[in-house]
């Protein structure tokens, strides 16, 4: 049996398990080195430079898969251009009660209400330090503990601990599963938080990784405007647009469509891309954007890039398509770039606005 056939069989078998057990089994398999690495170097047209970092391709693994930085190098070896670990909270916490992760198979989507289940900063730092010298871009997504009464202090702790170990830091204020978290996207709260995080980075010493803000796809127009203005005034390094959505499109077919939590996968594609395009416009293309939400093909990735994304991320599609999806998306994206006369990813960024 060929390796692609084995990979497809593994994906089929994992889907017979409950979602969280399947996820832990996947992490275990990756830790054992059982995943087949990608073949050969990436197409040169996919190489790009963003936030002062070099990426062999713009396709990243979104936060939520490798919460505790256990398999970052294994995922890079599968062909991702970069990996984002987390969300990491300062102290360990179990997250919400189970069941809290649901497959919407007919929609190739997921609903989760995990609630920042995390092994905490100490464990994550150990895992990242163990890959010291490891190649590839690895970012760290930072959150607050559920019971914390000082969100800014939690984010400062995350920055102080992870600045020396991550290539960029993502400040997550957009998960729908931690009470009060999305309120941090308000203008005054956000301005104070970004300032606190930037000061913590400066105090961390020589390491000055870019700071990105991960925002929700459910924002009202005035919220988008306020966030863009704060980001410009604070010289923020980048956005990640967006997180999961609380909305439920009428087209959903799966029996779990009514579960509470954040929806991810193809039903999120149109909404997240619209907000991405709006943030690109409001920030005048001056703040690089990572586009995430609903990507399942090269065409999806290309749509995000043309809407204003310099990089893209995915996760949910892997649950249904397996690791072979990564090479397929890269091949399709390279073909679309050449079809439209672009010589590099950067040339296509924001093309729909021109």
C-alpha positions as CSV (number, residue, x, y, z in Angstrom):
1,X,0.0,0.0,0.0
2,X,1.4,3.4,-1.0
3,X,2.0,6.2,1.6
4,X,-0.9,8.3,0.2
5,X,-3.2,5.3,0.5
6,X,-2.0,4.7,4.1
7,X,-2.7,8.3,4.9
8,X,-6.2,8.1,3.6
9,X,-6.8,4.9,5.5
10,X,-5.5,6.6,8.7
11,X,-7.9,9.5,8.2
12,X,-10.8,7.2,7.7
13,X,-10.0,5.2,10.9
14,X,-9.5,8.3,13.0
15,X,-12.9,9.6,12.0
16,X,-14.4,6.5,13.6
17,X,-13.2,7.8,16.9
18,X,-14.9,10.7,18.9
19,X,-13.4,14.0,17.7
20,X,-11.2,14.7,20.7
21,X,-9.9,11.1,21.0
22,X,-9.1,11.3,17.3
23,X,-7.2,14.5,17.8
24,X,-5.1,13.1,20.6
25,X,-4.4,9.9,18.6
26,X,-3.2,12.1,15.7
27,X,-0.9,14.0,18.0
28,X,0.5,10.7,19.3
29,X,1.1,9.4,15.8
30,X,2.9,12.6,14.8
31,X,5.1,12.4,18.0
32,X,6.1,8.9,16.9
33,X,7.3,10.2,13.6
34,X,4.8,8.1,11.6
35,X,3.7,10.9,9.2
36,X,5.2,10.9,5.8
37,X,7.2,14.1,5.1
38,X,6.5,16.3,2.1
39,X,8.4,15.6,-1.1
40,X,11.0,18.0,-2.3
41,X,11.2,21.8,-2.0
42,X,8.2,24.1,-2.6
43,X,7.5,25.9,-5.9
44,X,9.6,29.1,-5.9
45,X,6.6,31.2,-6.8
46,X,5.1,30.4,-3.3
47,X,8.1,31.9,-1.3
48,X,7.2,35.1,0.5
49,X,8.5,37.5,3.1
50,X,6.1,38.9,5.7
51,X,6.8,40.6,9.1
52,X,10.5,40.3,8.3
53,X,10.2,36.5,8.2
54,X,10.9,34.2,5.2
55,X,8.2,31.6,4.4
56,X,8.8,28.8,1.9
57,X,5.0,29.0,1.1
58,X,2.1,31.0,2.5
59,X,0.1,28.0,3.8
60,X,0.1,27.8,7.6
61,X,-1.4,25.6,10.3
62,X,-3.9,27.5,12.4
63,X,-3.8,27.6,16.1
64,X,-5.9,25.0,17.9
65,X,-4.3,21.9,16.4
66,X,-1.0,21.9,18.3
67,X,-2.1,23.6,21.5
68,X,1.0,22.8,23.6
69,X,3.7,22.8,20.9
70,X,4.1,19.1,20.8
71,X,4.3,18.5,17.0
72,X,5.3,21.8,15.4
73,X,8.3,20.3,13.5
74,X,6.2,17.3,12.4
75,X,3.6,19.6,10.9
76,X,6.3,21.7,9.2
77,X,7.7,18.5,7.7
78,X,4.3,17.7,6.2
79,X,4.7,20.8,4.0
80,X,3.2,23.8,5.9
81,X,5.0,27.1,5.4
82,X,4.5,27.9,9.0
83,X,2.8,26.6,12.2
84,X,1.0,28.5,14.9
85,X,0.8,26.7,18.3
86,X,-1.6,27.4,21.1
87,X,-3.8,29.0,22.3
88,X,-1.5,28.9,25.4
89,X,-2.8,30.2,28.8
90,X,-0.4,31.2,31.6
91,X,-1.6,28.5,34.0
92,X,-2.8,25.0,32.9
93,X,-6.6,24.7,32.6
94,X,-8.8,21.8,31.5
95,X,-11.2,23.9,29.3
96,X,-14.9,23.4,29.2
97,X,-16.8,20.2,30.0
98,X,-17.0,17.4,27.4
99,X,-18.4,16.8,24.8
100,X,-17.1,20.1,23.4
101,X,-16.0,19.3,19.9
102,X,-18.4,18.2,17.2
103,X,-18.0,17.1,13.5
104,X,-20.5,18.5,11.0
105,X,-19.6,15.9,8.5
106,X,-22.2,16.9,5.8
107,X,-20.8,20.4,5.9
108,X,-17.2,19.4,6.3
109,X,-17.2,21.7,9.3
110,X,-16.6,21.6,13.1
111,X,-18.1,23.3,16.1
112,X,-15.9,23.6,19.2
113,X,-16.4,25.0,22.7
114,X,-13.1,23.8,24.0
115,X,-12.5,26.9,26.2
116,X,-8.7,27.3,25.9
117,X,-7.7,23.9,27.2
118,X,-4.0,24.3,27.7
119,X,-1.0,22.7,29.5
120,X,0.1,26.2,30.4
121,X,3.2,28.3,29.6
122,X,5.7,26.2,31.4
123,X,5.0,23.1,29.4
124,X,4.8,24.9,26.1
125,X,8.1,26.7,26.7
126,X,9.7,23.3,27.4
127,X,8.4,21.9,24.1
128,X,9.5,25.0,22.1
129,X,12.9,25.0,23.8
130,X,13.4,21.4,22.9
131,X,13.3,22.3,19.2
132,X,15.9,25.0,19.6
133,X,17.6,25.5,16.3
134,X,14.7,23.8,14.5
135,X,14.0,25.3,11.1
136,X,10.8,26.8,10.0
137,X,8.5,29.6,11.2
138,X,6.6,28.7,14.4
139,X,4.3,31.3,16.0
140,X,2.7,31.2,19.4
141,X,-1.0,32.1,20.1
142,X,-1.5,33.6,23.5
143,X,-4.7,33.7,25.6
144,X,-5.9,34.4,29.1
145,X,-7.1,32.0,31.8
146,X,-10.8,31.7,32.2
147,X,-10.8,32.8,35.9
148,X,-8.3,35.6,35.5
149,X,-9.4,39.1,36.5
150,X,-6.5,40.8,34.8
151,X,-6.4,40.0,31.1
152,X,-3.5,42.3,30.4
153,X,-1.4,40.6,33.0
154,X,-2.0,37.2,31.5
155,X,-1.0,38.4,28.0
156,X,2.1,40.1,29.4
157,X,3.1,36.8,31.0
158,X,2.6,35.0,27.7
159,X,4.8,37.5,25.9
160,X,7.5,37.4,28.5
161,X,7.6,33.6,28.5
162,X,7.3,33.0,24.7
163,X,9.1,36.0,23.1
164,X,12.4,34.1,23.0
165,X,10.9,30.9,21.6
166,X,8.5,32.0,18.9
167,X,9.0,33.6,15.6
168,X,5.8,35.7,16.1
169,X,3.2,36.1,18.8
170,X,-0.6,36.1,18.2
171,X,-2.8,37.8,20.8
172,X,-6.1,36.0,20.8
173,X,-9.0,38.2,21.8
174,X,-11.5,36.5,19.6
175,X,-12.4,33.0,20.9
176,X,-16.1,32.8,21.6
177,X,-15.6,30.2,24.3
178,X,-13.9,32.2,27.1
179,X,-16.4,34.6,28.8
180,X,-15.6,38.2,28.3
181,X,-12.7,37.6,25.9
182,X,-14.3,39.3,22.8
183,X,-15.0,42.4,24.8
184,X,-11.2,43.0,24.6
185,X,-11.8,44.0,21.0
186,X,-13.4,47.2,22.1
187,X,-11.5,50.3,21.2
188,X,-10.3,51.5,24.6
189,X,-9.7,48.0,25.9
190,X,-7.8,47.0,22.8
191,X,-5.6,50.1,22.8
192,X,-4.6,49.4,26.4
193,X,-4.0,45.7,25.8
194,X,-1.8,46.3,22.7
195,X,0.2,48.9,24.5
196,X,0.8,46.5,27.5
197,X,1.8,43.7,25.2
198,X,4.2,45.8,23.2
199,X,5.8,47.0,26.5
200,X,6.2,43.4,27.6
201,X,7.9,42.5,24.4
202,X,10.3,45.4,24.8
203,X,11.1,44.2,28.3
204,X,11.7,40.7,27.1
205,X,15.1,41.7,25.8
206,X,16.8,41.2,22.4
207,X,14.0,39.0,21.1
208,X,11.4,41.2,19.4
209,X,9.0,38.9,17.6
210,X,6.2,40.5,15.5
211,X,2.9,40.8,17.4
212,X,-0.3,39.9,15.6
213,X,-3.9,40.4,16.7
214,X,-6.4,37.6,16.1
215,X,-9.9,39.0,15.7
216,X,-13.4,37.6,15.3
217,X,-15.3,37.3,12.0
218,X,-18.5,38.5,13.7
219,X,-17.4,42.1,14.0
220,X,-19.8,45.0,13.1
221,X,-18.4,47.6,10.7
222,X,-17.8,50.1,13.4
223,X,-15.8,47.5,15.4
224,X,-13.6,46.8,12.3
225,X,-13.0,50.6,11.9
226,X,-12.0,51.0,15.6
227,X,-9.7,48.0,15.5
228,X,-8.0,49.2,12.3
229,X,-7.5,52.7,13.8
230,X,-6.0,51.4,17.0
231,X,-3.7,49.0,15.1
232,X,-2.4,51.8,12.9
233,X,-1.8,54.1,15.8
234,X,0.0,51.4,17.7
235,X,2.0,50.2,14.6
236,X,0.7,46.7,15.1
237,X,2.7,44.1,13.1
238,X,-0.3,42.1,11.7
239,X,-3.8,40.8,11.9
240,X,-5.1,37.2,11.9
241,X,-8.6,37.3,10.4
242,X,-10.5,35.6,11.8
243,X,-11.5,33.1,14.5
244,X,-14.5,30.8,14.6
245,X,-18.0,32.2,14.2
246,X,-21.0,32.2,16.4
247,X,-23.3,32.6,13.4
248,X,-25.0,29.6,11.9
249,X,-25.6,29.8,8.1
250,X,-29.0,28.5,7.1
251,X,-27.3,26.1,4.7
252,X,-25.9,23.9,7.5
253,X,-27.2,20.3,7.2
254,X,-25.5,18.4,10.0
255,X,-27.3,17.3,13.1
256,X,-24.8,19.0,15.4
257,X,-25.4,22.4,13.8
258,X,-27.3,23.7,16.9
259,X,-24.4,23.0,19.3
260,X,-23.0,26.0,21.2
261,X,-19.5,27.1,20.3
262,X,-17.5,28.4,17.3
263,X,-18.1,27.2,13.8
264,X,-15.2,26.5,11.5
265,X,-14.7,25.1,8.0
266,X,-16.2,26.0,4.6
267,X,-19.4,27.6,6.0
268,X,-17.1,30.3,7.4
269,X,-15.3,31.1,4.1
270,X,-17.5,33.9,2.8
271,X,-17.9,35.7,6.1
272,X,-14.2,35.5,7.1
273,X,-13.0,36.7,3.7
274,X,-15.4,39.6,3.7
275,X,-14.1,40.8,7.1
276,X,-10.5,40.2,5.9
277,X,-11.1,42.4,2.8
278,X,-12.7,45.1,5.1
279,X,-9.7,45.1,7.5
280,X,-7.3,45.3,4.5
281,X,-9.2,48.3,3.2
282,X,-9.5,50.0,6.6
283,X,-5.8,49.5,7.4
284,X,-4.9,50.8,3.9
285,X,-2.9,47.6,3.1
286,X,-0.3,48.8,5.6
287,X,-0.8,45.9,8.1
288,X,-0.1,42.4,6.9
289,X,-3.0,40.0,7.3
290,X,-3.1,36.2,7.9
291,X,-6.4,35.0,6.4
292,X,-8.0,32.0,8.1
293,X,-11.5,30.5,8.0
294,X,-12.9,28.0,5.5
295,X,-9.9,27.2,3.4
296,X,-10.1,23.8,1.7
297,X,-8.5,24.3,-1.7
298,X,-6.0,26.4,-3.6
299,X,-8.8,28.5,-4.9
300,X,-9.9,29.3,-1.3
301,X,-6.3,30.3,-0.4
302,X,-6.1,32.4,-3.6
303,X,-9.3,34.2,-2.8
304,X,-8.0,35.2,0.7
305,X,-4.8,36.4,-0.8
306,X,-6.6,38.5,-3.5
307,X,-8.8,39.9,-0.7
308,X,-5.7,41.1,1.2
309,X,-4.1,38.2,3.0
310,X,-0.3,37.9,2.8
311,X,-0.4,34.5,4.4
312,X,-3.3,32.0,5.1
313,X,-4.0,29.3,7.6
314,X,-6.2,26.2,7.8
315,X,-7.1,23.4,10.2
316,X,-10.6,22.1,9.8
317,X,-10.1,20.9,6.2
318,X,-7.3,18.5,7.5
319,X,-9.9,16.6,9.6
320,X,-11.7,15.6,6.4
321,X,-9.0,15.6,3.7
322,X,-5.9,14.5,5.6
323,X,-2.3,15.7,5.1
324,X,-2.3,15.2,1.3
325,X,-4.4,18.4,1.2
326,X,-1.4,20.6,1.9
327,X,0.5,19.6,-1.3
328,X,-2.7,19.9,-3.3
329,X,-3.4,23.4,-2.1
330,X,0.1,24.5,-2.8
331,X,0.0,23.1,-6.3
332,X,-3.3,24.7,-7.1
333,X,-2.3,28.0,-5.7
334,X,0.9,28.1,-7.7
335,X,-1.1,27.4,-10.9
336,X,-3.6,30.2,-10.1
337,X,-0.8,32.7,-9.5
338,X,0.8,31.8,-12.9
339,X,-2.5,31.8,-14.7
340,X,-3.1,35.4,-13.7
341,X,0.4,36.6,-14.5
342,X,1.8,36.9,-10.9
343,X,5.4,36.1,-10.3
344,X,5.1,35.8,-6.5
345,X,2.5,35.6,-3.8
346,X,3.2,39.2,-2.7
347,X,2.2,40.5,-6.1
348,X,-1.3,39.0,-5.7
349,X,-2.0,40.3,-2.2
350,X,-5.0,42.7,-2.3
351,X,-5.4,42.3,-6.0
352,X,-9.2,42.5,-5.7
353,X,-8.8,46.0,-4.3
354,X,-6.9,47.3,-7.3
